[in-house]
Amino acid sequence: MSIIVGYVPTPEGEAALERAIAEARKNNTLLVVINSSRGDAPVDKRYAQGDAIATIEERLRDEGIEHHILQPVRGNEAASEVLRAADEYRADLIVIGLRRRTPVGKLIMGSTSQQILLEADCPILAVKAAPAA
């Protein structure tokens, strides 16, 4: 059993990671961090680079959290990669970050979040980043 977190290097991604770490610690379970790139662009700002991944790896190791950090580049959508990991690691929980949206934007949730919410076979915890100061 495991906790899966969809991670992107944004405030929302950091909030999701923080909550996933807390859940993994509380439940003493494997944490799987998914940071994927569709691989269709030379630079993908959602794909965490060396130092960011090394920092996450070091933190999880120092906190004694059993973990895997996966960065697939298969041309798949991020939601597909999260759902694939949830199946593979028999997820108890998926944690995702949500962006704050305008009133009009609230009518339509992001496609990645929506796909995960609609297709996952386990509970999903959606978190928001703290408001900008």
N, CA, C and O atoms as a GROMACS GRO file, in nm:
protein
  532
    1MET      N    1   0.084  -0.118   0.000
    1MET     CA    2   0.000   0.000   0.000
    1MET      C    3   0.089   0.125   0.000
    1MET      O    4   0.205   0.120   0.040
    2SER      N    5   0.032   0.236  -0.046
    2SER     CA    6   0.114   0.354  -0.063
    2SER      C    7   0.030   0.480  -0.070
    2SER      O    8  -0.093   0.478  -0.077
    3ILE      N    9   0.102   0.590  -0.068
    3ILE     CA   10   0.044   0.722  -0.094
    3ILE      C   11   0.115   0.775  -0.218
    3ILE      O   12   0.238   0.774  -0.226
    4ILE      N   13   0.036   0.821  -0.314
    4ILE     CA   14   0.089   0.876  -0.439
    4ILE      C   15   0.069   1.027  -0.436
    4ILE      O   16  -0.038   1.074  -0.399
    5VAL      N   17   0.171   1.102  -0.475
    5VAL     CA   18   0.155   1.246  -0.485
    5VAL      C   19   0.199   1.291  -0.624
    5VAL      O   20   0.308   1.257  -0.670
    6GLY      N   21   0.112   1.368  -0.689
    6GLY     CA   22   0.148   1.431  -0.815
    6GLY      C   23   0.221   1.560  -0.782
    6GLY      O   24   0.164   1.651  -0.723
    7TYR      N   25   0.347   1.567  -0.821
    7TYR     CA   26   0.430   1.682  -0.784
    7TYR      C   27   0.470   1.763  -0.907
    7TYR      O   28   0.513   1.708  -1.008
    8VAL      N   29   0.456   1.894  -0.895
    8VAL     CA   30   0.512   1.989  -0.990
    8VAL      C   31   0.579   2.098  -0.907
    8VAL      O   32   0.533   2.128  -0.796
    9PRO      N   33   0.687   2.158  -0.957
    9PRO     CA   34   0.759   2.259  -0.878
    9PRO      C   35   0.687   2.395  -0.878
    9PRO      O   36   0.734   2.492  -0.937
   10THR      N   37   0.572   2.399  -0.811
   10THR     CA   38   0.490   2.519  -0.796
   10THR      C   39   0.443   2.523  -0.652
   10THR      O   40   0.459   2.424  -0.580
   11PRO      N   41   0.387   2.634  -0.607
   11PRO     CA   42   0.333   2.637  -0.471
   11PRO      C   43   0.228   2.527  -0.447
   11PRO      O   44   0.223   2.468  -0.339
   12GLU      N   45   0.147   2.499  -0.548
   12GLU     CA   46   0.046   2.394  -0.534
   12GLU      C   47   0.111   2.256  -0.523
   12GLU      O   48   0.068   2.172  -0.443
   13GLY      N   49   0.213   2.234  -0.601
   13GLY     CA   50   0.287   2.108  -0.594
   13GLY      C   51   0.357   2.090  -0.460
   13GLY      O   52   0.359   1.980  -0.405
   14GLU      N   53   0.413   2.198  -0.409
   14GLU     CA   54   0.479   2.192  -0.278
   14GLU      C   55   0.377   2.163  -0.168
   14GLU      O   56   0.405   2.086  -0.076
   15ALA      N   57   0.259   2.225  -0.176
   15ALA     CA   58   0.154   2.199  -0.077
   15ALA      C   59   0.112   2.052  -0.081
   15ALA      O   60   0.092   1.991   0.024
   16ALA      N   61   0.098   1.996  -0.201
   16ALA     CA   62   0.062   1.855  -0.214
   16ALA      C   63   0.170   1.766  -0.155
   16ALA      O   64   0.141   1.670  -0.085
   17LEU      N   65   0.296   1.798  -0.184
   17LEU     CA   66   0.407   1.719  -0.131
   17LEU      C   67   0.410   1.724   0.021
   17LEU      O   68   0.428   1.622   0.087
   18GLU      N   69   0.392   1.843   0.078
   18GLU     CA   70   0.391   1.857   0.224
   18GLU      C   71   0.284   1.769   0.288
   18GLU      O   72   0.310   1.698   0.385
   19ARG      N   73   0.165   1.774   0.232
   19ARG     CA   74   0.055   1.695   0.288
   19ARG      C   75   0.078   1.546   0.269
   19ARG      O   76   0.047   1.466   0.358
   20ALA      N   77   0.132   1.508   0.154
   20ALA     CA   78   0.162   1.366   0.128
   20ALA      C   79   0.267   1.314   0.225
   20ALA      O   80   0.258   1.201   0.272
   21ILE      N   81   0.367   1.396   0.254
   21ILE     CA   82   0.470   1.357   0.351
   21ILE      C   83   0.406   1.335   0.487
   21ILE      O   84   0.435   1.236   0.555
   22ALA      N   85   0.320   1.427   0.528
   22ALA     CA   86   0.252   1.414   0.658
   22ALA      C   87   0.168   1.286   0.663
   22ALA      O   88   0.167   1.216   0.764
   23GLU      N   89   0.097   1.256   0.554
   23GLU     CA   90   0.014   1.135   0.549
   23GLU      C   91   0.100   1.009   0.552
   23GLU      O   92   0.065   0.913   0.619
   24ALA      N   93   0.211   1.009   0.479
   24ALA     CA   94   0.300   0.893   0.477
   24ALA      C   95   0.361   0.870   0.616
   24ALA      O   96   0.373   0.756   0.661
   25ARG      N   97   0.399   0.979   0.681
   25ARG     CA   98   0.456   0.968   0.816
   25ARG      C   99   0.351   0.915   0.913
   25ARG      O  100   0.379   0.825   0.992
   26LYS      N  101   0.230   0.970   0.907
   26LYS     CA  102   0.122   0.931   0.998
   26LYS      C  103   0.085   0.784   0.980
   26LYS      O  104   0.060   0.714   1.078
   27ASN      N  105   0.083   0.738   0.856
   27ASN     CA  106   0.041   0.601   0.826
   27ASN      C  107   0.157   0.504   0.809
   27ASN      O  108   0.136   0.385   0.784
   28ASN      N  109   0.280   0.555   0.824
   28ASN     CA  110   0.400   0.473   0.811
   28ASN      C  111   0.393   0.388   0.683
   28ASN      O  112   0.404   0.265   0.687
   29THR      N  113   0.375   0.457   0.571
   29THR     CA  114   0.359   0.387   0.444
   29THR      C  115   0.448   0.448   0.336
   29THR      O  116   0.502   0.557   0.352
   30LEU      N  117   0.463   0.375   0.229
   30LEU     CA  118   0.545   0.417   0.116
   30LEU      C  119   0.486   0.543   0.051
   30LEU      O  120   0.365   0.553   0.031
   31LEU      N  121   0.573   0.638   0.021
   31LEU     CA  122   0.534   0.759  -0.051
   31LEU      C  123   0.594   0.752  -0.191
   31LEU      O  124   0.715   0.734  -0.207
   32VAL      N  125   0.510   0.765  -0.292
   32VAL     CA  126   0.556   0.765  -0.431
   32VAL      C  127   0.531   0.903  -0.488
   32VAL      O  128   0.416   0.948  -0.499
   33VAL      N  129   0.638   0.972  -0.525
   33VAL     CA  130   0.632   1.106  -0.580
   33VAL      C  131   0.640   1.094  -0.732
   33VAL      O  132   0.736   1.040  -0.786
   34ILE      N  133   0.537   1.143  -0.801
   34ILE     CA  134   0.533   1.138  -0.948
   34ILE      C  135   0.551   1.279  -1.002
   34ILE      O  136   0.472   1.369  -0.971
   35ASN      N  137   0.655   1.298  -1.082
   35ASN     CA  138   0.679   1.425  -1.151
   35ASN      C  139   0.709   1.388  -1.295
   35ASN      O  140   0.818   1.343  -1.328
   36SER      N  141   0.610   1.407  -1.381
   36SER     CA  142   0.626   1.359  -1.518
   36SER      C  143   0.634   1.472  -1.618
   36SER      O  144   0.596   1.586  -1.592
   37SER      N  145   0.686   1.437  -1.734
   37SER     CA  146   0.690   1.528  -1.848
   37SER      C  147   0.633   1.454  -1.967
   37SER      O  148   0.659   1.336  -1.987
   38ARG      N  149   0.555   1.525  -2.045
   38ARG     CA  150   0.501   1.463  -2.165
   38ARG      C  151   0.612   1.434  -2.265
   38ARG      O  152   0.595   1.352  -2.355
   39GLY      N  153   0.724   1.502  -2.250
   39GLY     CA  154   0.835   1.477  -2.341
   39GLY      C  155   0.817   1.539  -2.478
   39GLY      O  156   0.892   1.509  -2.571
   40ASP      N  157   0.718   1.627  -2.492
   40ASP     CA  158   0.694   1.687  -2.623
   40ASP      C  159   0.747   1.830  -2.634
   40ASP      O  160   0.719   1.899  -2.731
   41ALA      N  161   0.822   1.873  -2.534
   41ALA     CA  162   0.880   2.007  -2.537
   41ALA      C  163   1.023   1.999  -2.485
   41ALA      O  164   1.051   1.920  -2.394
   42PRO      N  165   1.116   2.079  -2.540
   42PRO     CA  166   1.254   2.074  -2.494
   42PRO      C  167   1.268   2.110  -2.346
   42PRO      O  168   1.353   2.055  -2.275
   43VAL      N  169   1.184   2.202  -2.300
   43VAL     CA  170   1.188   2.241  -2.159
   43VAL      C  171   1.045   2.240  -2.108
   43VAL      O  172   0.956   2.303  -2.164
   44ASP      N  173   1.024   2.166  -2.000
   44ASP     CA  174   0.890   2.157  -1.940
   44ASP      C  175   0.903   2.211  -1.798
   44ASP      O  176   0.967   2.148  -1.714
   45LYS      N  177   0.844   2.326  -1.772
   45LYS     CA  178   0.858   2.389  -1.640
   45LYS      C  179   0.794   2.307  -1.528
   45LYS      O  180   0.821   2.330  -1.411
   46ARG      N  181   0.710   2.211  -1.564
   46ARG     CA  182   0.648   2.124  -1.463
   46ARG      C  183   0.739   2.008  -1.424
   46ARG      O  184   0.713   1.938  -1.326
   47TYR      N  185   0.845   1.988  -1.499
   47TYR     CA  186   0.938   1.878  -1.474
   47TYR      C  187   1.051   1.928  -1.385
   47TYR      O  188   1.130   2.013  -1.425
   48ALA      N  189   1.057   1.875  -1.263
   48ALA     CA  190   1.157   1.921  -1.166
   48ALA      C  191   1.297   1.880  -1.212
   48ALA      O  192   1.318   1.767  -1.256
   49GLN      N  193   1.388   1.970  -1.200
   49GLN     CA  194   1.526   1.945  -1.241
   49GLN      C  195   1.611   1.898  -1.124
   49GLN      O  196   1.564   1.893  -1.010
   50GLY      N  197   1.735   1.862  -1.151
   50GLY     CA  198   1.828   1.800  -1.058
   50GLY      C  199   1.825   1.845  -0.914
   50GLY      O  200   1.802   1.763  -0.825
   51ASP      N  201   1.849   1.974  -0.888
   51ASP     CA  202   1.858   2.021  -0.750
   51ASP      C  203   1.726   2.005  -0.675
   51ASP      O  204   1.726   1.970  -0.557
   52ALA      N  205   1.614   2.029  -0.742
   52ALA     CA  206   1.484   2.017  -0.677
   52ALA      C  207   1.457   1.873  -0.637
   52ALA      O  208   1.411   1.846  -0.526
   53ILE      N  209   1.485   1.780  -0.726
   53ILE     CA  210   1.464   1.638  -0.696
   53ILE      C  211   1.562   1.592  -0.588
   53ILE      O  212   1.524   1.516  -0.499
   54ALA      N  213   1.686   1.637  -0.595
   54ALA     CA  214   1.785   1.600  -0.493
   54ALA      C  215   1.743   1.649  -0.355
   54ALA      O  216   1.763   1.579  -0.256
   55THR      N  217   1.684   1.768  -0.349
   55THR     CA  218   1.637   1.823  -0.221
   55THR      C  219   1.522   1.739  -0.164
   55THR      O  220   1.519   1.710  -0.045
   56ILE      N  221   1.429   1.700  -0.250
   56ILE     CA  222   1.318   1.616  -0.206
   56ILE      C  223   1.371   1.481  -0.159
   56ILE      O  224   1.333   1.432  -0.052
   57GLU      N  225   1.459   1.422  -0.237
   57GLU     CA  226   1.518   1.292  -0.202
   57GLU      C  227   1.587   1.299  -0.066
   57GLU      O  228   1.567   1.211   0.019
   58GLU      N  229   1.668   1.402  -0.044
   58GLU     CA  230   1.741   1.418   0.081
   58GLU      C  231   1.644   1.435   0.199
   58GLU      O  232   1.662   1.374   0.305
   59ARG      N  233   1.543   1.516   0.180
   59ARG     CA  234   1.446   1.539   0.287
   59ARG      C  235   1.375   1.410   0.327
   59ARG      O  236   1.364   1.378   0.445
   60LEU      N  237   1.326   1.336   0.228
   60LEU     CA  238   1.255   1.212   0.258
   60LEU      C  239   1.346   1.110   0.325
   60LEU      O  240   1.306   1.040   0.417
   61ARG      N  241   1.469   1.102   0.278
   61ARG     CA  242   1.567   1.011   0.338
   61ARG      C  243   1.596   1.052   0.483
   61ARG      O  244   1.598   0.968   0.572
   62ASP      N  245   1.619   1.182   0.506
   62ASP     CA  246   1.649   1.231   0.641
   62ASP      C  247   1.532   1.210   0.737
   62ASP      O  248   1.553   1.188   0.856
   63GLU      N  249   1.409   1.217   0.685
   63GLU     CA  250   1.291   1.197   0.769
   63GLU      C  251   1.255   1.050   0.785
   63GLU      O  252   1.160   1.016   0.855
   64GLY      N  253   1.330   0.963   0.718
   64GLY     CA  254   1.307   0.820   0.732
   64GLY      C  255   1.180   0.772   0.665
   64GLY      O  256   1.121   0.672   0.708
   65ILE      N  257   1.137   0.840   0.561
   65ILE     CA  258   1.015   0.802   0.490
   65ILE      C  259   1.053   0.712   0.373
   65ILE      O  260   1.131   0.751   0.286
   66GLU      N  261   0.997   0.592   0.372
   66GLU     CA  262   1.018   0.502   0.259
   66GLU      C  263   0.956   0.568   0.137
   66GLU      O  264   0.842   0.614   0.142
   67HIS      N  265   1.030   0.572   0.026
   67HIS     CA  266   0.980   0.647  -0.088
   67HIS      C  267   1.041   0.602  -0.220
   67HIS      O  268   1.146   0.537  -0.225
   68HIS      N  269   0.972   0.641  -0.326
   68HIS     CA  270   1.023   0.632  -0.463
   68HIS      C  271   0.991   0.766  -0.528
   68HIS      O  272   0.882   0.820  -0.509
   69ILE      N  273   1.085   0.817  -0.604
   69ILE     CA  274   1.061   0.938  -0.683
   69ILE      C  275   1.069   0.895  -0.829
   69ILE      O  276   1.172   0.849  -0.876
   70LEU      N  277   0.959   0.912  -0.900
   70LEU     CA  278   0.950   0.871  -1.039
   70LEU      C  279   0.935   0.992  -1.129
   70LEU      O  280   0.854   1.081  -1.102
   71GLN      N  281   1.012   0.995  -1.235
   71GLN     CA  282   1.004   1.104  -1.333
   71GLN      C  283   0.991   1.046  -1.474
   71GLN      O  284   1.083   1.056  -1.555
   72PRO      N  285   0.877   0.986  -1.503
   72PRO     CA  286   0.860   0.925  -1.636
   72PRO      C  287   0.850   1.030  -1.747
   72PRO      O  288   0.790   1.136  -1.730
   73VAL      N  289   0.911   0.997  -1.859
   73VAL     CA  290   0.902   1.080  -1.980
   73VAL      C  291   0.860   0.985  -2.091
   73VAL      O  292   0.943   0.934  -2.166
   74ARG      N  293   0.729   0.963  -2.099
   74ARG     CA  294   0.677   0.867  -2.197
   74ARG      C  295   0.579   0.931  -2.294
   74ARG      O  296   0.520   0.862  -2.378
   75GLY      N  297   0.561   1.061  -2.283
   75GLY     CA  298   0.464   1.126  -2.370
   75GLY      C  299   0.322   1.119  -2.320
   75GLY      O  300   0.229   1.158  -2.390
   76ASN      N  301   0.303   1.068  -2.197
   76ASN     CA  302   0.169   1.058  -2.139
   76ASN      C  303   0.132   1.184  -2.062
   76ASN      O  304   0.219   1.259  -2.018
   77GLU      N  305   0.003   1.205  -2.047
   77GLU     CA  306  -0.046   1.314  -1.962
   77GLU      C  307  -0.009   1.285  -1.816
   77GLU      O  308   0.004   1.169  -1.778
   78ALA      N  309   0.006   1.389  -1.736
   78ALA     CA  310   0.040   1.373  -1.595
   78ALA      C  311  -0.063   1.289  -1.522
   78ALA      O  312  -0.027   1.205  -1.440
   79ALA      N  313  -0.190   1.310  -1.551
   79ALA     CA  314  -0.295   1.233  -1.484
   79ALA      C  315  -0.278   1.084  -1.510
   79ALA      O  316  -0.296   1.003  -1.420
   80SER      N  317  -0.244   1.048  -1.632
   80SER     CA  318  -0.224   0.907  -1.666
   80SER      C  319  -0.109   0.847  -1.586
   80SER      O  320  -0.117   0.733  -1.542
   81GLU      N  321  -0.003   0.924  -1.568
   81GLU     CA  322   0.112   0.875  -1.491
   81GLU      C  323   0.077   0.857  -1.343
   81GLU      O  324   0.118   0.760  -1.281
   82VAL      N  325   0.001   0.950  -1.288
   82VAL     CA  326  -0.042   0.939  -1.148
   82VAL      C  327  -0.131   0.816  -1.132
   82VAL      O  328  -0.114   0.738  -1.038
   83LEU      N  329  -0.227   0.801  -1.221
   83LEU     CA  330  -0.319   0.687  -1.212
   83LEU      C  331  -0.246   0.554  -1.232
   83LEU      O  332  -0.278   0.456  -1.166
   84ARG      N  333  -0.149   0.552  -1.322
   84ARG     CA  334  -0.070   0.430  -1.344
   84ARG      C  335   0.006   0.394  -1.216
   84ARG      O  336   0.007   0.277  -1.176
   85ALA      N  337   0.068   0.492  -1.153
   85ALA     CA  338   0.142   0.466  -1.028
   85ALA      C  339   0.046   0.420  -0.918
   85ALA      O  340   0.080   0.332  -0.839
   86ALA      N  341  -0.072   0.480  -0.913
   86ALA     CA  342  -0.170   0.440  -0.812
   86ALA      C  343  -0.207   0.292  -0.827
   86ALA      O  344  -0.220   0.221  -0.727
   87ASP      N  345  -0.223   0.247  -0.950
   87ASP     CA  346  -0.252   0.105  -0.973
   87ASP      C  347  -0.132   0.018  -0.939
   87ASP      O  348  -0.145  -0.083  -0.870
   88GLU      N  349  -0.015   0.057  -0.988
   88GLU     CA  350   0.105  -0.023  -0.969
   88GLU      C  351   0.143  -0.038  -0.821
   88GLU      O  352   0.183  -0.146  -0.778
   89TYR      N  353   0.128   0.069  -0.744
   89TYR     CA  354   0.169   0.067  -0.603
   89TYR      C  355   0.051   0.047  -0.508
   89TYR      O  356   0.065   0.064  -0.387
   90ARG      N  357  -0.065   0.010  -0.563
   90ARG     CA  358  -0.185  -0.017  -0.482
   90ARG      C  359  -0.209   0.097  -0.383
   90ARG      O  360  -0.205   0.078  -0.262
   91ALA      N  361  -0.234   0.213  -0.435
   91ALA     CA  362  -0.246   0.335  -0.355
   91ALA      C  363  -0.365   0.332  -0.260
   91ALA      O  364  -0.475   0.289  -0.296
   92ASP      N  365  -0.339   0.377  -0.138
   92ASP     CA  366  -0.444   0.401  -0.039
   92ASP      C  367  -0.500   0.541  -0.056
   92ASP      O  368  -0.614   0.568  -0.020
   93LEU      N  369  -0.417   0.632  -0.113
   93LEU     CA  370  -0.452   0.773  -0.123
   93LEU      C  371  -0.369   0.837  -0.233
   93LEU      O  372  -0.252   0.805  -0.250
   94ILE      N  373  -0.432   0.928  -0.308
   94ILE     CA  374  -0.362   1.013  -0.403
   94ILE      C  375  -0.375   1.156  -0.353
   94ILE      O  376  -0.484   1.199  -0.316
   95VAL      N  377  -0.263   1.229  -0.350
   95VAL     CA  378  -0.264   1.370  -0.308
   95VAL      C  379  -0.229   1.455  -0.430
   95VAL      O  380  -0.129   1.430  -0.498
   96ILE      N  381  -0.313   1.555  -0.456
   96ILE     CA  382  -0.288   1.646  -0.567
   96ILE      C  383  -0.303   1.790  -0.519
   96ILE      O  384  -0.375   1.817  -0.423
   97GLY      N  385  -0.235   1.881  -0.585
   97GLY     CA  386  -0.248   2.023  -0.556
   97GLY      C  387  -0.342   2.089  -0.654
   97GLY      O  388  -0.342   2.055  -0.773
   98LEU      N  389  -0.421   2.182  -0.605
   98LEU     CA  390  -0.513   2.258  -0.691
   98LEU      C  391  -0.475   2.405  -0.690
   98LEU      O  392  -0.438   2.460  -0.587
   99ARG      N  393  -0.486   2.467  -0.807
   99ARG     CA  394  -0.461   2.611  -0.815
   99ARG      C  395  -0.584   2.687  -0.770
   99ARG      O  396  -0.697   2.642  -0.788
  100ARG      N  397  -0.560   2.802  -0.712
  100ARG     CA  398  -0.672   2.893  -0.683
  100ARG      C  399  -0.717   2.951  -0.816
  100ARG      O  400  -0.636   2.978  -0.905
  101ARG      N  401  -0.847   2.968  -0.829
  101ARG     CA  402  -0.903   3.013  -0.956
  101ARG      C  403  -0.999   3.129  -0.935
  101ARG      O  404  -1.049   3.152  -0.825
  102THR      N  405  -1.021   3.200  -1.042
  102THR     CA  406  -1.120   3.308  -1.041
  102THR      C  407  -1.259   3.245  -1.032
  102THR      O  408  -1.273   3.124  -1.054
  103PRO      N  409  -1.362   3.324  -1.001
  103PRO     CA  410  -1.497   3.267  -0.998
  103PRO      C  411  -1.535   3.196  -1.128
  103PRO      O  412  -1.597   3.090  -1.126
  104VAL      N  413  -1.497   3.253  -1.242
  104VAL     CA  414  -1.527   3.189  -1.369
  104VAL      C  415  -1.443   3.061  -1.384
  104VAL      O  416  -1.493   2.959  -1.430
  105GLY      N  417  -1.317   3.067  -1.344
  105GLY     CA  418  -1.229   2.952  -1.352
  105GLY      C  419  -1.275   2.836  -1.266
  105GLY      O  420  -1.244   2.720  -1.295
  106LYS      N  421  -1.350   2.867  -1.160
  106LYS     CA  422  -1.399   2.761  -1.072
  106LYS      C  423  -1.504   2.674  -1.140
  106LYS      O  424  -1.529   2.561  -1.098
  107LEU      N  425  -1.565   2.725  -1.246
  107LEU     CA  426  -1.664   2.646  -1.318
  107LEU      C  427  -1.599   2.526  -1.387
  107LEU      O  428  -1.663   2.422  -1.406
  108ILE      N  429  -1.474   2.541  -1.424
  108ILE     CA  430  -1.404   2.434  -1.495
  108ILE      C  431  -1.275   2.402  -1.420
  108ILE      O  432  -1.185   2.485  -1.412
  109MET      N  433  -1.268   2.282  -1.365
  109MET     CA  434  -1.148   2.239  -1.295
  109MET      C  435  -1.043   2.200  -1.398
  109MET      O  436  -1.077   2.163  -1.510
  110GLY      N  437  -0.916   2.207  -1.361
  110GLY     CA  438  -0.810   2.166  -1.451
  110GLY      C  439  -0.828   2.023  -1.498
  110GLY      O  440  -0.876   1.937  -1.424
  111SER      N  441  -0.791   1.998  -1.622
  111SER     CA  442  -0.815   1.867  -1.680
  111SER      C  443  -0.737   1.756  -1.609
  111SER      O  444  -0.788   1.644  -1.598
  112THR      N  445  -0.616   1.784  -1.562
  112THR     CA  446  -0.538   1.683  -1.491
  112THR      C  447  -0.609   1.644  -1.362
  112THR      O  448  -0.629   1.525  -1.335
  113SER      N  449  -0.646   1.741  -1.283
  113SER     CA  450  -0.716   1.714  -1.157
  113SER      C  451  -0.847   1.643  -1.182
  113SER      O  452  -0.881   1.547  -1.113
  114GLN      N  453  -0.920   1.689  -1.280
  114GLN     CA  454  -1.050   1.630  -1.310
  114GLN      C  455  -1.036   1.484  -1.351
  114GLN      O  456  -1.114   1.400  -1.306
  115GLN      N  457  -0.939   1.453  -1.434
  115GLN     CA  458  -0.919   1.315  -1.478
  115GLN      C  459  -0.885   1.225  -1.359
  115GLN      O  460  -0.937   1.114  -1.348
  116ILE      N  461  -0.798   1.272  -1.270
  116ILE     CA  462  -0.761   1.193  -1.153
  116ILE      C  463  -0.883   1.171  -1.064
  116ILE      O  464  -0.909   1.059  -1.020
  117LEU      N  465  -0.959   1.277  -1.039
  117LEU     CA  466  -1.078   1.265  -0.954
  117LEU      C  467  -1.180   1.168  -1.012
  117LEU      O  468  -1.243   1.094  -0.937
  118LEU      N  469  -1.198   1.169  -1.142
  118LEU     CA  470  -1.299   1.085  -1.205
  118LEU      C  471  -1.255   0.940  -1.223
  118LEU      O  472  -1.338   0.849  -1.222
  119GLU      N  473  -1.125   0.917  -1.240
  119GLU     CA  474  -1.081   0.783  -1.276
  119GLU      C  475  -1.011   0.704  -1.166
  119GLU      O  476  -0.995   0.583  -1.178
  120ALA      N  477  -0.971   0.769  -1.059
  120ALA     CA  478  -0.897   0.698  -0.953
  120ALA      C  479  -0.988   0.599  -0.880
  120ALA      O  480  -1.107   0.623  -0.861
  121ASP      N  481  -0.928   0.488  -0.840
  121ASP     CA  482  -1.001   0.385  -0.765
  121ASP      C  483  -0.980   0.396  -0.614
  121ASP      O  484  -1.023   0.309  -0.538
  122CYS      N  485  -0.913   0.501  -0.570
  122CYS     CA  486  -0.887   0.520  -0.427
  122CYS      C  487  -0.923   0.664  -0.389
  122CYS      O  488  -0.949   0.746  -0.477
  123PRO      N  489  -0.926   0.694  -0.260
  123PRO     CA  490  -0.954   0.832  -0.218
  123PRO      C  491  -0.849   0.930  -0.270
  123PRO      O  492  -0.733   0.895  -0.290
  124ILE      N  493  -0.894   1.053  -0.290
  124ILE     CA  494  -0.806   1.160  -0.337
  124ILE      C  495  -0.816   1.276  -0.240
  124ILE      O  496  -0.925   1.314  -0.197
  125LEU      N  497  -0.702   1.331  -0.206
  125LEU     CA  498  -0.696   1.448  -0.119
  125LEU      C  499  -0.643   1.563  -0.206
  125LEU      O  500  -0.530   1.557  -0.254
  126ALA      N  501  -0.724   1.665  -0.225
  126ALA     CA  502  -0.685   1.782  -0.305
  126ALA      C  503  -0.654   1.896  -0.208
  126ALA      O  504  -0.735   1.930  -0.122
  127VAL      N  505  -0.536   1.955  -0.224
  127VAL     CA  506  -0.494   2.063  -0.134
  127VAL      C  507  -0.461   2.187  -0.216
  127VAL      O  508  -0.427   2.179  -0.334
  128LYS      N  509  -0.471   2.302  -0.151
  128LYS     CA  510  -0.435   2.429  -0.213
  128LYS      C  511  -0.314   2.486  -0.140
  128LYS      O  512  -0.291   2.459  -0.022
  129ALA      N  513  -0.239   2.566  -0.212
  129ALA     CA  514  -0.126   2.637  -0.152
  129ALA      C  515  -0.180   2.752  -0.068
  129ALA      O  516  -0.292   2.798  -0.091
  130ALA      N  517  -0.102   2.796   0.027
  130ALA     CA  518  -0.139   2.913   0.106
  130ALA      C  519  -0.152   3.033   0.013
  130ALA      O  520  -0.079   3.044  -0.085
  131PRO      N  521  -0.244   3.124   0.043
  131PRO     CA  522  -0.260   3.243  -0.041
  131PRO      C  523  -0.130   3.325  -0.044
  131PRO      O  524  -0.059   3.333   0.057
  132ALA      N  525  -0.102   3.384  -0.159
  132ALA     CA  526   0.017   3.469  -0.171
  132ALA      C  527   0.000   3.592  -0.083
  132ALA      O  528  -0.108   3.649  -0.073
  133ALA      N  529   0.108   3.630  -0.020
  133ALA     CA  530   0.102   3.746   0.071
  133ALA      C  531   0.095   3.876  -0.002
  133ALA      O  532   0.090   3.982   0.060
   0.00000   0.00000   0.00000
